[in-house]
Structures are given as structure tokens and as C-alpha cells.
């Protein structure tokens, strides 16, 4: 599952996410 991360993008449960994944959600 994915969770909100500090108001931008999304973060995996382990607290990390790929830049491409974050950008994809923002876009």
C-alpha cells in the first residue's frame, strides 16, 4: 500500500519511493 508523505507525492510503508513513482502521482 501507499501512504501520503509529508504533503507531497506518496511513500511506501518503508518511507521511501522512487522518483518516477512520485512524479507519476504528481502528474
C-alpha positions in Angstrom: 0.0 0.0 0.0 1.0 3.6 -0.4 0.6 6.4 2.1 0.8 10.2 2.0 4.3 11.5 2.6 4.8 15.0 4.1 2.1 16.5 1.8 3.8 15.6 -1.5 3.8 12.5 -3.6 3.4 9.1 -2.0 5.7 6.9 0.1 5.9 3.2 0.6 5.3 1.8 4.0 9.1 1.8 4.5 9.1 5.5 3.9 10.7 5.6 0.5 9.5 5.9 -3.0 11.0 6.0 -6.5 11.3 9.5 -8.1 9.4 8.2 -11.1 6.6 6.9 -8.9 6.3 10.3 -7.0 6.4 12.2 -10.3 3.8 10.0 -11.8 1.4 10.7 -8.9 2.0 14.4 -9.0 1.4 14.4 -12.8 
